[in-house]
Amino acid sequence: MKLQDAHVVVMGGSTGIGLAAARLARQAGAEVTIAGRSQDKLAQAQRDLGEVRTVAADITDEEAVGQVFETEFLRERKKGKSNNR
């Protein structure tokens, strides 16, 4: 799977299946943002994965999840691209 020019946002991306999904997305060439509750776990995941953005957010909070996606979407629009996949 090739994900060049894609931006993948992984909620719960600092551990477990989310971390594995983020790793696969990075290996496939995507720009990756991971979100999770724990700053410590996000920092460790960032060290493990390399160049990824991290966002502290509680995935059980619907408003916080919406804010993560809105922020990342706006970042992509500013860069001149938007991936609706």
FENZI-V11275 format. One record per residue. RES is the residue in one letter. PSI is psi in degrees with one decimal (* if undefined). D_LAST is the distance of its C-alpha to the last C-alpha in Angstrom with 2 decimals. Layout:
res->RES psi->PSI d_last->D_LAST
res->RES psi->PSI d_last->D_LAST
//
This chain:
res->M psi->132.7 d_last->13.70
res->K psi->130.0 d_last->13.02
res->L psi->25.0 d_last->10.64
res->Q psi->142.9 d_last->12.73
res->D psi->7.5 d_last->11.51
res->A psi->150.8 d_last->8.61
res->H psi->116.8 d_last->9.56
res->V psi->129.2 d_last->9.48
res->V psi->123.4 d_last->11.51
res->V psi->110.4 d_last->13.71
res->M psi->136.7 d_last->16.03
res->G psi->32.2 d_last->19.31
res->G psi->4.0 d_last->18.60
res->S psi->-12.1 d_last->22.26
res->T psi->166.9 d_last->23.66
res->G psi->-137.4 d_last->23.34
res->I psi->-38.2 d_last->20.18
res->G psi->-42.1 d_last->18.06
res->L psi->-41.8 d_last->19.99
res->A psi->-40.8 d_last->19.58
res->A psi->-42.2 d_last->15.76
res->A psi->-41.7 d_last->15.96
res->R psi->-46.2 d_last->18.49
res->L psi->-40.3 d_last->16.50
res->A psi->-42.6 d_last->13.51
res->R psi->-44.7 d_last->16.29
res->Q psi->-29.1 d_last->18.01
res->A psi->0.0 d_last->15.08
res->G psi->5.8 d_last->15.12
res->A psi->153.5 d_last->12.50
res->E psi->131.9 d_last->13.78
res->V psi->136.2 d_last->14.17
res->T psi->129.1 d_last->15.37
res->I psi->141.9 d_last->17.24
res->A psi->144.8 d_last->18.81
res->G psi->172.0 d_last->21.92
res->R psi->-36.2 d_last->25.31
res->S psi->117.1 d_last->27.63
res->Q psi->-39.1 d_last->28.07
res->D psi->-44.9 d_last->30.09
res->K psi->-36.3 d_last->27.49
res->L psi->-42.3 d_last->24.78
res->A psi->-41.1 d_last->27.30
res->Q psi->-42.6 d_last->28.06
res->A psi->-40.1 d_last->24.45
res->Q psi->-40.0 d_last->24.08
res->R psi->-40.6 d_last->27.27
res->D psi->-39.0 d_last->26.05
res->L psi->-24.0 d_last->22.63
res->G psi->-131.7 d_last->23.76
res->E psi->90.0 d_last->21.71
res->V psi->151.9 d_last->19.35
res->R psi->147.1 d_last->19.36
res->T psi->145.2 d_last->20.79
res->V psi->125.0 d_last->20.93
res->A psi->120.0 d_last->23.54
res->A psi->143.4 d_last->22.39
res->D psi->112.9 d_last->23.52
res->I psi->-9.6 d_last->20.67
res->T psi->-5.3 d_last->23.15
res->D psi->104.4 d_last->23.37
res->E psi->-39.9 d_last->20.85
res->E psi->-42.3 d_last->21.72
res->A psi->-40.7 d_last->21.27
res->V psi->-45.2 d_last->17.76
res->G psi->-40.1 d_last->16.90
res->Q psi->-40.1 d_last->18.66
res->V psi->-50.1 d_last->16.77
res->F psi->-38.4 d_last->13.35
res->E psi->-44.8 d_last->15.20
res->T psi->-45.2 d_last->16.95
res->E psi->-37.2 d_last->14.08
res->F psi->-43.9 d_last->12.25
res->L psi->-36.4 d_last->15.71
res->R psi->-44.1 d_last->16.26
res->E psi->-40.3 d_last->13.39
res->R psi->-39.3 d_last->14.78
res->K psi->-31.7 d_last->18.18
res->K psi->-6.3 d_last->17.21
res->G psi->16.9 d_last->16.08
res->K psi->155.9 d_last->12.38
res->S psi->127.3 d_last->9.27
res->N psi->107.4 d_last->5.68
res->N psi->72.6 d_last->3.79
res->R psi->* d_last->0.00
//
